[in-house]
Amino acid sequence: MVSVLAEGVRQEAFAEASRFRGEFYECLTARRDELFELVDAVLCADGPVKSPVDLTLVPEHRRGHGALYGALNRGRINVDRLRALLADMPLPRFDGGRLVLAVDVSPWLRSDAACSADRLFCHVYGRAKSASQFIPGWPYSFVAVLEPGATSWTGILDVVRLGPEDDVTAVTAVQLRAVVERLIAAGQWTPGDPEITIVMDAGYDVTRLAWVLRALPVELVGRIRSDRVMRCPAPSREEFHRAHPHGGHPPKHGPEFRFAKPETWPEAAITTATDTVNYGKAETQAWDRVHPRLTHRSAWLEHDGELPIVEGTLVRLKVEHLSKDREAPPVWLWSSKTGAAPADVDRWWQGFLRRFDLEHTFRFKKQTLGWTTPKLRTPEAADRWTWLLVVAHTQLRLARPLAADLRRPWEKPAKPERLTPARVRRGFRNIRAHLLCPARVPQPRGTGPGRPPGTKNRRPAPRYDVGKTVKRPETLKAIGRPGRSW
């Protein structure tokens, strides 16, 4: 009976992977055969991808190196159709069938590419506290679905390159809205299902995103800096009149909540304690309806009318220790949901910790799949290569039930459900032989004449500056709308 069930799972996995490959082939509108074989070459290459031209030597790649560069520079991908296809694939879920998404930015550093357009200064962390740098490159915003439990797998749903004229908060809001709408259109979320949880780090304005996406069935959970000052809920009208019998206007905000001063904290509405394997006991405190005091600055500068009060639940997470018994500072989280239960608080911080699985995906794409390896000149070619690696990573995720553990002699055995993306990739060549391959057989055409020897390049490539090209105004007076700042 077990063998019959296993064989049924394998047949279903083969069918799902073949369907995805066929639909992906239809998403390619120019140079489709080369782009399709390029993805197979990435998946079947031995070891990490060191150079894109080396992929033309892989047996699964039947075309020459000129076709590779021609496809990256002049190929076309129907990105909208591909995004809808990714949202229609089987997705991992947490308890209760809840979808948990993570959004983060990863840079493709191009410090030596003066002839490449649309480069920005990307923040790169160093090993020491003061070792952070700003290096020119192309930042990409990724949205991925997370899996429960300790794992290095994620399912990438969307990727957008941030340009010199883009505002990060506005682009992220549009990206998240589009992802959620595609999930709803694909039937991944239906009325009555748990709300989709979206987790993010401290670099995002979680309160602004919560206000912009308030009409969607989502709850946002983001980390807040430990030096922030927020506001407690304002007293009700009855409480205010009892405290001020002589009258007056009720305040919009309650007393200050300074993260760095415990004496300003009211009594927590919820407290929980959970034993963890790696961090000891995890204790949380939660306060309901805590909100920032907004001003007409930054993302709220062009907001029409009175500024809203965006209330949520503030959570303080404290664990006993980190790895190697390092001291663990407290982590502050803010959720867009109010009236939370203790189970919601535990679910939020546990889902936030799963956000770091996206870092494993970034490292795998860069170190193994060679995402930032090609020295592509145009950002459009970089976008095509990025989407090809998203497709390659998705095929590895679909091939997980079909992969065997081809471990090295010095590696420990792993259960089938615990195979990493790198181990699944080792055996993808054997899996590919049983999957759909719609790419056509190449027709030899010979090599082009190229530039005649001894002639000079008469069309030098233009050079581009690095950084933002549009500076936003900082005050209401700068945009012609003088008024109150709160």
C-alpha positions in Angstrom: 0.0 0.0 0.0 2.9 2.4 0.8 4.6 1.7 -2.5 1.3 2.4 -4.4 1.0 5.7 -2.6 4.6 6.6 -3.3 4.2 5.8 -7.0 1.1 8.0 -7.1 2.9 10.9 -5.6 5.8 10.5 -8.1 3.4 10.4 -11.0 1.6 13.5 -9.8 5.0 15.3 -9.3 6.2 14.3 -12.8 2.9 15.6 -14.2 3.1 18.9 -12.3 6.7 19.5 -13.2 6.0 18.8 -16.9 3.0 21.1 -16.9 5.1 23.9 -15.5 7.8 23.4 -18.1 5.3 23.4 -20.9 3.6 26.6 -19.6 7.0 28.2 -19.1 7.9 27.5 -22.7 4.7 29.3 -23.8 5.8 32.3 -21.8 8.9 32.7 -24.0 8.0 34.9 -27.0 11.5 35.4 -28.6 14.5 33.1 -28.6 12.4 30.6 -26.7 14.4 27.5 -27.5 17.6 29.0 -26.3 16.1 30.4 -23.2 14.5 27.1 -22.3 17.7 25.1 -22.8 19.6 27.7 -20.8 17.5 27.0 -17.8 18.1 23.2 -18.2 21.8 23.9 -18.5 21.8 25.8 -15.2 19.9 22.9 -13.5 22.1 20.1 -15.0 25.6 21.7 -14.8 28.1 20.0 -12.5 28.9 22.3 -9.6 28.3 26.0 -9.2 27.8 28.2 -12.3 31.1 30.1 -12.7 30.4 31.6 -16.1 27.3 31.7 -18.4 29.4 30.7 -21.4 30.4 27.5 -19.7 26.8 26.5 -19.8 27.0 26.0 -23.5 29.3 23.0 -22.9 26.6 21.2 -20.9 25.1 18.3 -22.9 21.5 19.6 -22.3 22.5 22.9 -24.1 22.5 22.1 -27.8 23.3 25.5 -29.1 26.4 27.7 -29.4 27.7 30.5 -27.2 26.4 33.1 -29.6 22.9 31.9 -29.1 23.2 32.3 -25.4 24.3 35.9 -25.5 21.7 36.7 -28.2 18.9 35.2 -26.0 19.9 37.2 -23.0 20.3 40.4 -24.9 17.4 40.2 -27.3 15.1 37.4 -26.0 11.6 38.2 -24.7 9.6 36.7 -21.8 6.0 37.3 -21.1 6.5 38.2 -17.5 2.9 38.8 -16.6 2.0 35.3 -17.8 5.0 33.8 -15.9 3.9 35.5 -12.7 0.4 34.1 -13.0 2.0 30.7 -13.6 4.1 30.9 -10.5 1.0 31.8 -8.4 -0.9 28.8 -9.8 1.8 26.3 -8.6 1.3 24.2 -5.4 2.4 26.4 -2.5 3.5 25.4 1.1 1.2 26.4 3.9 1.3 26.9 7.6 -1.2 25.5 10.2 -4.8 26.1 9.2 -3.8 26.4 5.5 -2.4 29.9 6.0 -0.1 31.4 3.4 3.0 33.3 4.7 4.9 35.6 2.4 8.2 37.4 2.8 9.4 40.4 1.0 13.1 41.4 0.9 15.7 43.1 -1.4 18.9 41.5 -2.7 21.4 43.5 -4.7 23.3 42.5 -7.9 26.5 44.4 -7.3 28.0 46.0 -10.5 30.7 48.4 -9.1 32.8 48.2 -12.3 30.0 48.6 -14.9 30.1 52.3 -15.7 28.3 51.6 -19.0 25.3 49.9 -17.3 22.2 52.1 -16.7 19.9 52.3 -13.8 22.4 51.4 -11.1 21.8 52.5 -7.5 23.9 52.5 -4.4 23.1 49.2 -2.6 23.6 48.8 1.1 25.9 45.8 1.8 26.5 44.6 5.4 30.1 43.8 6.5 31.3 41.4 9.2 31.9 44.2 11.7 29.3 46.7 13.0 31.0 49.6 11.1 31.9 47.7 8.0 28.7 48.4 6.0 29.2 49.8 2.5 27.3 51.3 -0.3 28.2 49.7 -3.6 26.7 50.4 -7.1 24.4 47.7 -8.4 20.9 46.6 -9.3 18.6 46.0 -6.3 15.9 43.4 -6.8 12.8 43.1 -4.6 11.7 39.5 -4.1 8.4 38.1 -2.8 8.4 34.5 -1.8 6.1 32.1 0.0 7.6 30.5 3.2 7.5 26.9 4.5 6.8 25.9 8.1 9.7 24.5 10.1 13.5 24.8 9.7 14.2 24.7 5.9 16.1 26.4 3.2 13.2 26.2 0.7 11.1 29.1 -0.4 8.8 29.6 -3.4 9.6 32.8 -5.3 6.4 34.4 -6.6 7.6 37.7 -8.0 10.8 39.8 -8.5 11.0 43.5 -9.4 14.1 45.6 -10.1 14.2 48.9 -8.3 15.1 51.8 -10.6 16.5 55.3 -10.0 13.1 56.9 -10.0 11.3 54.4 -7.8 10.2 54.9 -4.2 10.8 51.6 -2.3 7.6 51.8 -0.3 5.4 52.6 -3.3 7.0 49.9 -5.4 6.7 47.3 -2.6 3.0 48.2 -2.1 2.2 47.7 -5.8 4.2 44.5 -5.9 2.5 43.0 -2.9 -0.9 44.0 -4.1 -0.3 42.4 -7.5 1.0 39.2 -5.8 -2.0 38.9 -3.5 -4.5 39.5 -6.4 -2.8 36.8 -8.5 -3.0 34.4 -5.6 -6.7 35.1 -5.2 -7.3 34.8 -9.0 -5.5 31.4 -8.9 -7.7 30.1 -6.1 -4.9 30.0 -3.6 -7.0 32.1 -1.2 -10.8 32.1 -1.0 -13.2 33.9 1.3 -13.2 32.1 4.7 -9.5 31.2 4.5 -7.1 32.7 7.0 -5.6 36.0 6.0 -2.3 35.9 4.2 0.6 36.9 6.5 3.3 39.1 5.0 6.6 39.4 7.0 9.3 42.0 6.4 12.4 43.4 8.1 13.0 46.8 9.6 13.9 48.5 6.2 10.2 48.7 5.3 7.6 51.2 6.5 5.2 48.5 7.7 2.6 51.0 9.0 2.4 52.7 5.6 2.1 49.4 3.8 -0.6 48.3 6.2 -2.6 51.4 5.4 -2.1 51.1 1.6 -3.0 47.3 1.6 -5.9 47.6 4.1 -8.5 46.4 1.6 -6.7 43.1 0.9 -7.1 40.0 3.1 -3.6 40.3 4.5 -1.9 41.0 7.9 1.5 42.5 7.9 4.2 41.7 10.4 7.4 43.8 10.4 10.4 44.4 12.6 10.6 47.9 14.2 13.8 49.6 15.2 14.5 49.5 19.0 14.8 53.3 19.2 11.3 54.1 17.9 8.6 56.0 19.8 5.0 55.1 19.2 1.7 56.0 20.9 -0.7 54.1 23.1 -4.4 54.2 22.2 -6.2 57.4 23.1 -8.7 57.2 26.0 -12.3 56.8 25.2 -14.6 59.9 25.5 -16.1 58.7 28.8 -12.7 58.1 30.3 -11.5 61.5 29.1 -14.5 63.3 30.6 -14.1 61.5 33.9 -10.5 62.6 34.1 -11.3 66.1 32.8 -14.7 67.1 34.2 -14.3 70.7 33.1 -14.3 69.7 29.4 -11.9 69.9 26.6 -11.1 68.2 23.3 -10.3 64.5 23.6 -6.8 63.7 22.3 -6.1 61.7 19.2 -3.2 59.8 20.7 -2.4 58.3 24.0 0.8 58.6 26.0 4.1 57.9 24.4 5.5 54.4 24.2 9.3 54.7 24.1 10.9 51.4 23.3 14.1 52.3 25.1 12.4 53.4 28.3 10.5 50.6 30.1 8.9 53.1 32.5 6.8 54.3 29.6 5.4 50.9 28.9 1.8 50.2 30.1 0.9 46.7 31.4 1.1 44.2 28.5 -2.2 42.8 27.3 -0.7 39.5 26.4 2.4 37.6 27.6 3.5 34.2 26.4 6.5 31.9 27.0 7.7 29.2 24.6 10.6 26.7 24.9 12.7 26.7 21.7 15.5 24.3 20.6 18.1 26.9 19.6 17.3 30.0 21.6 16.1 28.7 25.0 12.9 30.2 26.4 11.2 32.8 24.2 9.1 35.3 26.1 6.8 37.8 24.4 4.9 40.9 25.6 2.2 42.4 23.4 0.3 45.7 23.5 -2.9 46.3 21.5 -3.7 49.3 19.4 -0.2 50.8 19.5 0.4 53.2 16.6 2.9 55.8 15.3 2.1 59.5 15.3 2.2 60.3 11.6 3.4 63.6 10.1 3.3 65.0 6.6 6.8 63.7 5.7 8.4 61.0 3.7 5.7 58.5 2.4 2.9 60.6 4.0 3.8 63.9 2.4 1.2 63.7 -0.4 -1.5 62.2 1.6 -4.8 64.0 1.1 -6.9 65.0 4.1 -6.2 64.3 7.8 -3.6 61.7 8.5 -5.0 58.3 9.7 -4.3 56.5 12.9 -2.9 53.1 11.9 -3.3 50.9 14.9 -1.8 47.5 15.4 -0.3 45.1 17.9 3.2 45.8 19.2 5.2 42.7 20.2 8.5 42.5 22.2 10.3 39.2 21.8 13.1 38.2 24.1 15.0 34.9 24.0 17.6 33.6 26.4 20.5 33.3 24.0 21.6 33.1 20.4 23.9 30.5 18.9 27.2 30.0 20.7 25.6 31.5 23.9 25.7 35.0 22.5 23.6 37.6 24.2 20.2 38.2 22.4 18.9 41.8 22.3 15.1 42.1 22.2 13.3 42.2 18.9 10.3 44.5 18.4 7.6 43.5 16.0 4.5 45.3 14.8 1.4 43.6 13.3 -1.4 45.3 11.5 -4.0 43.2 13.3 -5.6 44.4 16.5 -7.4 42.4 19.1 -4.9 39.5 18.9 -4.9 36.3 20.9 -1.8 34.7 22.5 -1.8 32.2 19.6 -1.6 35.0 17.1 1.4 36.6 18.9 3.3 33.3 18.9 2.4 32.8 15.2 3.8 36.2 14.3 7.2 35.9 15.8 7.6 32.3 14.6 6.6 33.4 11.1 9.0 36.3 11.3 11.9 34.0 12.1 11.0 31.9 9.0 11.7 35.1 7.0 15.4 34.4 7.2 14.9 31.3 5.0 14.8 33.8 2.1 18.5 34.5 2.8 19.2 30.9 2.0 17.5 31.3 -1.3 19.6 34.4 -2.1 22.8 32.6 -1.2 21.8 29.6 -3.3 21.0 31.7 -6.3 24.2 33.7 -6.1 26.7 31.0 -5.1 25.3 27.9 -6.9 23.0 29.1 -9.7 25.3 32.0 -10.6 22.7 34.8 -10.4 25.3 37.7 -10.2 28.0 35.9 -12.3 27.2 37.2 -15.8 28.7 40.6 -16.7 25.6 41.8 -18.5 25.5 45.4 -19.7 21.9 46.3 -19.9 19.4 46.0 -17.0 16.9 44.4 -19.3 19.3 41.5 -19.9 19.8 41.2 -16.2 16.0 41.0 -15.7 15.8 38.1 -18.2 18.6 36.2 -16.4 16.9 36.8 -13.1 13.6 35.4 -14.3 15.3 32.4 -15.8 16.8 31.5 -12.4 13.5 32.0 -10.7 12.1 29.4 -13.1 15.1 27.1 -12.4 14.5 27.4 -8.6 10.8 26.7 -9.1 11.6 23.5 -11.1 13.8 22.3 -8.2 11.0 22.8 -5.8 8.6 20.8 -7.9 11.2 18.1 -8.3 11.7 17.6 -4.6 9.5 14.4 -4.4 11.4 12.9 -7.3 15.0 13.5 -6.2 17.4 10.9 -4.7 20.0 11.8 -2.1 23.2 11.9 -4.2 25.4 12.9 -1.3 29.1 13.2 -1.2 31.0 10.7 0.9 31.7 13.3 3.7 28.0 14.4 3.9 25.5 13.0 6.3 22.4 11.2 4.8 19.3 13.2 4.6 15.7 12.2 4.5 13.8 12.8 1.2 11.8 15.6 2.8 15.0 17.2 4.1 16.9 17.5 0.9 18.3 21.0 0.2 18.0 22.7 -3.2 21.7 21.9 -3.9 21.1 18.2 -3.4 18.0 18.2 -5.5 20.0 19.9 -8.3 22.6 17.1 -8.3 20.1 14.6 -9.6 18.0 16.9 -11.8 19.7 15.5 -14.9 18.2 12.1 -14.2 14.8 13.6 -13.5 14.8 15.8 -16.7 15.0 12.7 -18.9 11.4 11.9 -17.9 10.0 15.5 -18.1 8.5 17.4 -21.0 11.2 19.1 -23.2 9.4 21.2 -25.8 12.5 22.9 -27.2 13.1 22.3 -30.9 16.3 20.7 -32.4 18.7 23.5 -33.4 19.5 24.1 -37.0 23.2 24.8 -37.8 23.6 28.2 -39.3 27.4 28.8 -38.9 29.1 31.7 -37.2 28.5 35.4 -38.1 31.3 37.5 -39.7 31.7 39.8 -36.7 33.8 43.0 -36.8 36.5 42.9 -39.4 40.0 42.5 -37.9 41.8 45.8 -37.3 38.7 48.1 -37.4 37.9 50.3 -34.4 34.7 50.4 -32.5 32.9 53.5 -33.9 30.0 53.3 -31.4 31.4 53.6 -27.9 29.0 52.7 -25.1 27.6 55.6 -23.1 28.4 56.0 -19.4 25.8 56.5 -16.7 25.8 58.0 -13.3 24.9 56.0 -10.2 22.1 56.9 -7.8 18.7 58.4 -7.7 17.7 60.7 -10.5 14.6 62.1 -8.8 14.7 63.9 -5.4 11.4 64.0 -3.6 10.3 67.1 -1.7 10.6 67.0 2.0 8.0 69.6 3.2 4.5 70.5 2.4 5.6 73.9 1.3 7.8 72.3 -1.4 4.8 70.8 -3.1 2.6 73.8 -2.7 0.4 72.5 0.1 1.3 74.4 3.3 -0.5 73.3 6.4 -0.2 71.6 9.7 2.4 68.8 10.1 0.1 66.6 12.2 
